Amino acid sequence: KIWLVLAMTIVGAAVAFSYAKFLVVPMYEAKAMMYVNNSAISLGKTAFSISSGELSAAQSLVETYIVIMESRMTLDTVSEKIKAVDPECDYTYEELSKMIRAGAVNNTEIFEIVVTNPDNEKAELIANTIADTLPKKIANIVEGSSVRIVDYAVVPAYPISPNVTKYTALGFLLGGMISVGIIVLMELMNESIRSEDYLLQTYDLPILAVVPTMEAAKSRKISEYQQSGGKERV
């Protein structure tokens, strides 16, 4: 059944490739980077500072700023600014939340804003609008804070998904596995008698006679003809 297995693996790879190439919507990522200044900060009437020895604690400060970035107030402002630039981009808070993620870069004071969108230009627009809006929003909430833009997002040239090679490899493997599974299942369900040994081992019955196939009978006749020196037996 090797040809069936090969055919199924090729078909599986072709189907997976076609699905990833023509049916899956490509997604683009735009990234902006922000720096969290560790100067003296005051929350209400309480003031404190972050020393260089306590720089590892800046991770919690970054997480605080990310929470502010993901708040409804911030994203609603971002949505209004985006719509002013491009009237077609009328995103709700829920839609923007699903597109955006953020996190510290290697446990430093720098955090990265990542926007995923099927349109590469819109991904860049959203990321840079957030980068421009966030410092003012944070300053209004956390007194004495300082967030600066390290790097603006650029229009991504290539999509991050789907991974066509990965899809094709998975289709290749699944096609092979499915074909092997079908062959094994067919063999297990096949109760026909295919040999004398199978009959003896399965049912433990004596064999009284064997009716050969046409190919076996023809092969046997040729062998007997050769053994008789070319004289046909009657």
N, C-alpha and C positions, 0 to 999 in steps of 0.2 A: 504493500500500500504506500510505498515511498512517494510515488507520483501524486497521490491524493494529498499527502502531507505537504509536499512542496507547493502544490497548487493552492491549498488553503492558506499557507503562510504568505504567499504572494498576494492573494486576494485580500487577506486581512491587512497587510501592509498598505495596499493600494486604497482600501476603504478608509483606513485611519489617516493616510496622507491627504486624501480628498476632503475628509471631514475637517481636518485642522487647517487646510489651505483655503477652503472656499466657504465653509459654514461657520467656523468659530470667529467671532468678532475680535480683531486684534486690539490689544490694550497698550497704551503708552504711559510712561512714567516721567513726570517732571519733578525735579528736586531743588529745593531752596534750603540754604543753611543759615542758622541764626546763632549768635553768640550771646551767652548769658554773662553779664558783667558781675563780678563778685565783690563789688564795692559795698560800702555800708548800706543797709536796707532797713527801712522802718515799716512796720505793720501797725497802722494806727499811731499810738503813742509809744509803742515799744520799738526801740532801735537795736540793731545788732549788726555785726560784720562777720564776713567769712574770711578767715585767714588762709594763707597758703597751706598750712597744715591740715585745714579742714576742707580742702578742695574736693576730697572724695564725697563730701556731703552735698556738693553742688548737683549731684544726680537727682536728689530729692527736689531741689529748686527747679531743675529742668522739667521734672515731672509736673510740678505745680504750673509752670508756664504752658505745658502741653494741655493740661486740663482747661486752662483759660482759653487756649486756642480752640479747643473742641467744644466750647460752650455755645449755647444757642445765640447769645448776644453777639459773640464775635462772628460766628458764621452767618448770621443774618446780615450783619454789616458787610461782610465779604460778598454775600450774594447781591446786595444792592449795588456795590461798586462794580461787580462783574457785569450786571445787567446794564449799568450806565455805559460801559464800554462796548458791550455786545448784547443788544436787546434780545437775541435768540437764546442767550444763556440765562434762563430764568430758573435757577436751582432753588429747591427748598432746603431747609436745614437738614432733613433726613437724607436727601440726595448727596449733599456735600459731605456729610459725616461718613457715608459709605466710600467716598472717593479718597478720603484723607487719612493718613497715618503719620505718626511722628515718633521720634526716639532719639536718645543721646547717641552721639558718635563715639564709640570706643570709650565710654564712661568719662567723657570730657565735658567741658562747659558748653560745647557746641551741640546743638540738636538739629536734626534734619526733618524737613517737612516734605513728604512724598505724596504726590497727587496722581491717581490712576484714572485715566479717561480714554474712551475709544477715539477721541480727537486729540492729536498731539498738540495743536495750538491752544485748545481749551485747557489742556492739562497745564501748560506753561502759564497761561493767564491766571488760572486759579491759584497756582503755587505762588506766583509773584504778588498777587493781590493779598494773599494771606500774609506774606512777608512784609508788605507795606502797612498792613492794618494792625498786626499783632503788637508791635512795640508801644503804640499809643494805648491800646486796650490794656496791656499789662501795666503801663504807667498809671492808668486811672484806678487800677485795683491795688497794686503793690507799690506803695510810696517809696521813692528812692531807687526803684529798679531801673535797670538799663539793659535793653536787648537791642543788639545791632545785627544788621544783615551782613553775613560773611560772603554769601554767594547767591546771586539770583538764579532762578531756574532758566533753562534754555529749552527751546523747542526740541523734543526728542526726535531723532531721525529714524529710529528703528523701534518696532514694538517689542515689549518684553514677553508677550504671550500672543498666540499659543506657540509652544516649542514644537515645530513641525517634525524635527528629527526624533524627539521623544515620543510623539504620537505615533509616528511610523514604526518605531522599534516596538512599542507596545502592541500595535496591530499585528506586527510580524509574529511576536511571541504568542499572542492570543489566538491567532489563526492556526499556528502549529499545535498549541495545546488543545484547541477545540477539535481539530482533525484527529489527533491521537486519541482523545477521549471518545469520539464517535466510533473510531475503529475498534477500540477496546470493548466498548459497549456492544457493538455488533458481534464481535467474537464471543462475548460472554452469553449473548442471547441466541447465538446460533446453535441449535440442537441437532443439526444434521450430522449423519455419520460420514466421516471423511477418511477413515483409515481402519484397518483391521485391529491395530493396537488400541485405538480409541474404543472400539466395541468390546474388546477383551477386558480392558481396564475399567470401563464404566459399568458394564452389565455382567461381566464374568460368564459369558455364554459361549458355547462352542461354535465355530464357524463351519457350516456345512458346505457352502459354495460362495464363490466370489464372481460377480458379473463385472468384467473389466469395462472401462470406458473405451470409446472408439479409438482414442489416441493410444491407449495401452495395448488394445488388441492389434492395432496396425503395427506398433513397434514390435510386439511379440512375433507377429507373422513374418516381419522382415528378418528378425533374428533367427527364426527357425529356417527360413529360406537360405540364409547365409551358411548356417551350420550344415545344411544338407548338401552343400556344394553346388547350389544353384538349381537343385531339383525340387520342384514344388511338391509338397506333400498333399496327398488327396485323402 
